[in-house]
């Protein structure tokens, strides 16, 4: 058996998240089903770089699978793309050291959150419509307090079974785009709901409802009830995983 | 009563075309319903610049409505956008001379057809996935034979009740984009299915299955059976109407 990494993109709106769920269509199940078909119906199990919630997109997601030696990864990619729905694209397949693990070997993950400020029927499923002018300088001032190693309890879901809420954030920065804003957020790991809760609270700063200092206080309070609501899923993309 | 022009965009995938249909959701019906609500429930009838088929998008569509004097067109635009679904956006409303007619006064219409060549889950509903390299020079050589005043019987639906198939084409040109190709097609009028039938046949040229000379012969034959299949609706946008 050899280990292969797969880089894919998917439209989160078409799935109930990455992970296999009973009675729901997940990205993982859809891909395992296709790979099993292509593997003479011998069950293939895939291991993803992490979970994405229902509705969250991925422009670059990595998973691994252990397969009998693949003669041509290009052929496998071609066949897999043919078999998978239009909502999942396989961009690259390559063999890796069997020690490399899609989830545990990942050292950095980057999410991007897209906002458009003018109603746009062609973006409604792929970006969040937020018709407001945002104070980007203040959002970036607030976002700087995220950088470094911190306890992210404030921006995590209550019912998670993780042992620690410590995360190391390498980058957290807003930029102005052609039709709105984008937030790039890089960390060693992300807790459940962390990006959307962070964005939701940063938007309060952008609207000048709270100050960057208020944001820091809320972040350091480790009180989930002080975090603003989560930003909607359709603006969020897992966009890079580094090993 | 005063006449107002409305510039809108819509996701054709969400509707059974522009025109009101029994038992189907059309763009026209959706907007008339919203405008009637905003007009103290006095029925508002709107007149579009033309029909678009099921699944065809519009990035710039014009319609007119006759209304009692509107105090603020910005307020009307805001309320209408709030009331309409995310799949329709109102970009502009302005008062015009009551002689101006959204359909009959239009002198040029431009459609654009988008193709992407790499599988992309975020474009599948807004562009046509066509994983092939196309000979753009040959497609443009063929497209040049469309320019001018010609009979477009070859590229029209059989069951249309129009009196003439003569159209004047001002522009018909392919360009390479970041991830594929786009065809811009400007004419005084378009017959039903004309853009998609033209694109379908030009793609045969791009694939070098037929030559630009073959294309010209097919076009001049006025034989609908010689036209290649229609290109799918999701790549097509009405993108400009000129008065």
HADDOCK unambig.tbl for C-alpha pairs under 7 A between the chains (distance, minus, plus):
assign (segid A and resid 9 and name CA) (segid B and resid 121 and name CA) 6.89 0.50 0.50
assign (segid A and resid 10 and name CA) (segid B and resid 121 and name CA) 5.68 0.50 0.50
assign (segid A and resid 11 and name CA) (segid B and resid 121 and name CA) 5.52 0.50 0.50
assign (segid A and resid 11 and name CA) (segid B and resid 122 and name CA) 6.16 0.50 0.50
assign (segid A and resid 86 and name CA) (segid B and resid 121 and name CA) 5.74 0.50 0.50
assign (segid A and resid 86 and name CA) (segid B and resid 124 and name CA) 6.47 0.50 0.50
assign (segid A and resid 87 and name CA) (segid B and resid 121 and name CA) 4.36 0.50 0.50
assign (segid A and resid 88 and name CA) (segid B and resid 121 and name CA) 5.67 0.50 0.50
assign (segid A and resid 89 and name CA) (segid B and resid 119 and name CA) 5.69 0.50 0.50
assign (segid A and resid 89 and name CA) (segid B and resid 120 and name CA) 6.08 0.50 0.50
assign (segid A and resid 89 and name CA) (segid B and resid 121 and name CA) 6.28 0.50 0.50
assign (segid A and resid 119 and name CA) (segid B and resid 89 and name CA) 5.70 0.50 0.50
assign (segid A and resid 120 and name CA) (segid B and resid 89 and name CA) 6.08 0.50 0.50
assign (segid A and resid 121 and name CA) (segid B and resid 9 and name CA) 6.90 0.50 0.50
assign (segid A and resid 121 and name CA) (segid B and resid 10 and name CA) 5.69 0.50 0.50
assign (segid A and resid 121 and name CA) (segid B and resid 11 and name CA) 5.52 0.50 0.50
assign (segid A and resid 121 and name CA) (segid B and resid 86 and name CA) 5.73 0.50 0.50
assign (segid A and resid 121 and name CA) (segid B and resid 87 and name CA) 4.36 0.50 0.50
assign (segid A and resid 121 and name CA) (segid B and resid 88 and name CA) 5.67 0.50 0.50
assign (segid A and resid 121 and name CA) (segid B and resid 89 and name CA) 6.28 0.50 0.50
assign (segid A and resid 122 and name CA) (segid B and resid 11 and name CA) 6.17 0.50 0.50
assign (segid A and resid 124 and name CA) (segid B and resid 86 and name CA) 6.45 0.50 0.50
